[in-house]
């Protein structure tokens, strides 16, 4: 009987850690601090993008935990002034993928000043989002998306934001 009670008391924490895990916590914590991006947002992106599978590869070729495309990898490496001898193949290595993905989130959050718009750019690309921002149907101020015209991108942003809210509520 005592084990049942202990098990019942542990269940919420076990299910929390299973449904909203914090794997690769050392890398996430380090990159969060280095690039001033909320850990919980990083976890939400990883959960949504790859389900914490470092070997994930999308239909369009995005790689790793945070699902970086090769052009995003190149742009981030350039912006970071990364002189290390690494290639796009390293995006399957959690340490590098989390670093590059977090730096990309930092750049996009700084550029757009709005997490939802930054996440839309993370998913659809800066060029696409910048085009949407120029359209008054989607942005009233040209800086923040009021409406995301792509159903796929809107679903992605909503999914990441729901996970982000869950991480905030569960791990505060």
C-alpha positions as CSV (number, residue, x, y, z in Angstrom):
1,X,0.0,0.0,0.0
2,X,2.8,2.4,0.8
3,X,4.4,2.0,-2.6
4,X,1.0,2.9,-4.2
5,X,0.8,6.1,-2.3
6,X,4.4,7.0,-3.2
7,X,3.8,6.1,-6.8
8,X,0.7,8.3,-6.9
9,X,2.6,11.2,-5.4
10,X,5.4,10.8,-7.9
11,X,3.1,10.4,-10.9
12,X,2.6,14.1,-11.7
13,X,6.4,14.7,-11.7
14,X,7.0,11.6,-13.8
15,X,4.4,12.5,-16.4
16,X,5.6,16.1,-16.4
17,X,9.1,15.0,-17.2
18,X,7.9,12.5,-19.8
19,X,5.5,14.9,-21.6
20,X,7.7,18.1,-21.2
21,X,11.2,16.8,-20.8
22,X,14.3,18.9,-20.3
23,X,16.9,16.7,-22.1
24,X,20.3,18.1,-23.0
25,X,19.9,20.4,-20.0
26,X,23.6,21.2,-19.8
27,X,23.8,22.5,-23.4
28,X,20.4,24.3,-23.2
29,X,21.4,26.0,-19.9
30,X,24.8,27.1,-21.3
31,X,23.3,28.5,-24.5
32,X,20.4,30.1,-22.7
33,X,22.8,32.1,-20.6
34,X,25.3,32.8,-23.3
35,X,22.7,34.1,-25.8
36,X,20.1,35.4,-23.3
37,X,17.3,33.2,-24.6
38,X,14.8,31.7,-22.1
39,X,15.6,28.0,-21.5
40,X,11.9,27.2,-21.6
41,X,11.6,28.7,-25.1
42,X,14.6,26.6,-26.3
43,X,13.0,23.4,-24.8
44,X,9.6,24.3,-26.5
45,X,11.3,24.6,-29.9
46,X,13.2,21.4,-29.4
47,X,10.1,19.5,-28.3
48,X,8.1,20.9,-31.3
49,X,10.8,20.5,-33.9
50,X,12.3,17.1,-33.1
51,X,10.7,15.6,-30.0
52,X,14.3,15.6,-28.6
53,X,15.6,13.3,-31.3
54,X,19.1,14.6,-32.2
55,X,19.0,12.5,-35.5
56,X,15.8,14.0,-36.7
57,X,15.7,15.0,-40.3
58,X,12.7,16.7,-41.9
59,X,11.3,16.1,-45.4
60,X,12.9,19.3,-46.5
61,X,16.3,18.5,-45.0
62,X,16.3,20.3,-41.7
63,X,18.6,18.6,-39.2
64,X,18.9,17.8,-35.5
65,X,17.2,18.8,-32.3
66,X,16.2,22.3,-33.4
67,X,15.8,21.4,-37.1
68,X,18.1,23.8,-38.8
69,X,18.2,24.1,-42.6
70,X,21.5,24.5,-44.3
71,X,21.0,28.1,-45.3
72,X,20.0,29.0,-41.7
73,X,23.2,27.1,-40.5
74,X,25.3,29.1,-42.9
75,X,23.7,32.5,-41.9
76,X,24.0,31.8,-38.2
77,X,27.7,30.6,-38.6
78,X,28.4,33.9,-40.4
79,X,26.6,36.0,-37.8
80,X,28.4,34.2,-35.0
81,X,31.7,34.6,-36.8
82,X,32.2,30.9,-36.1
83,X,35.7,30.0,-37.2
84,X,35.6,26.3,-36.0
85,X,36.1,23.6,-38.5
86,X,32.5,22.3,-38.5
87,X,30.1,21.6,-41.3
88,X,26.3,21.3,-41.7
89,X,26.8,17.6,-40.8
90,X,27.5,18.7,-37.2
91,X,23.9,19.8,-36.9
92,X,23.2,16.2,-35.7
93,X,25.4,16.8,-32.7
94,X,23.3,18.2,-29.9
95,X,26.0,20.6,-28.6
96,X,26.3,22.4,-32.0
97,X,22.6,22.2,-33.0
98,X,21.5,23.7,-29.7
99,X,24.1,26.4,-30.0
100,X,23.2,27.3,-33.5
101,X,19.4,27.0,-33.0
102,X,19.6,29.2,-29.8
103,X,21.7,31.8,-31.6
104,X,19.1,31.9,-34.4
105,X,16.3,32.4,-31.9
106,X,18.3,35.2,-30.3
107,X,18.8,36.9,-33.7
108,X,15.2,36.6,-34.6
109,X,13.8,37.8,-31.3
110,X,16.1,40.8,-31.4
111,X,15.1,41.5,-35.0
112,X,11.4,41.2,-34.6
113,X,11.0,42.1,-30.9
114,X,8.1,39.6,-30.7
115,X,8.3,35.9,-29.9
116,X,5.4,34.9,-32.2
117,X,6.9,36.8,-35.2
118,X,10.3,35.4,-34.4
119,X,9.0,31.9,-34.3
120,X,7.2,32.4,-37.6
121,X,10.5,33.5,-39.1
122,X,12.3,30.5,-37.5
123,X,9.8,28.2,-39.2
124,X,9.2,30.0,-42.6
125,X,12.3,32.1,-42.9
126,X,13.0,35.8,-42.5
127,X,12.3,36.6,-46.2
128,X,8.8,35.1,-46.0
129,X,8.0,36.9,-42.7
130,X,9.4,40.2,-43.9
131,X,7.1,39.9,-46.9
132,X,4.1,39.3,-44.6
133,X,5.1,42.2,-42.5
134,X,4.8,44.5,-45.5
135,X,1.2,43.4,-46.0
136,X,-1.3,45.4,-43.9
137,X,-3.6,42.3,-44.0
138,X,-1.1,40.5,-41.8
139,X,0.6,43.3,-39.8
140,X,-0.8,46.6,-38.7
141,X,2.6,48.2,-37.9
142,X,5.0,46.4,-40.2
143,X,6.9,45.0,-37.2
144,X,4.7,42.3,-35.6
145,X,2.5,39.8,-37.3
146,X,-1.2,40.2,-36.3
147,X,-2.1,37.2,-38.5
148,X,0.0,34.5,-39.9
149,X,-1.2,33.7,-43.4
150,X,0.3,30.2,-43.6
151,X,-1.8,27.7,-41.8
152,X,1.2,25.4,-41.3
153,X,3.3,28.2,-39.8
154,X,0.4,29.5,-37.7
155,X,0.0,25.9,-36.3
156,X,3.7,25.7,-35.7
157,X,3.8,29.0,-33.8
158,X,0.8,28.0,-31.7
159,X,2.3,24.6,-30.9
160,X,5.6,26.1,-29.8
161,X,3.8,28.8,-27.7
162,X,1.6,26.2,-26.0
163,X,4.7,24.2,-25.1
164,X,6.5,27.3,-24.0
165,X,3.6,28.2,-21.6
166,X,3.6,24.6,-20.3
167,X,7.3,24.7,-19.6
168,X,6.8,28.0,-17.8
169,X,4.0,26.6,-15.7
170,X,5.6,23.3,-14.9
171,X,9.2,24.5,-14.2
172,X,8.8,27.8,-12.5
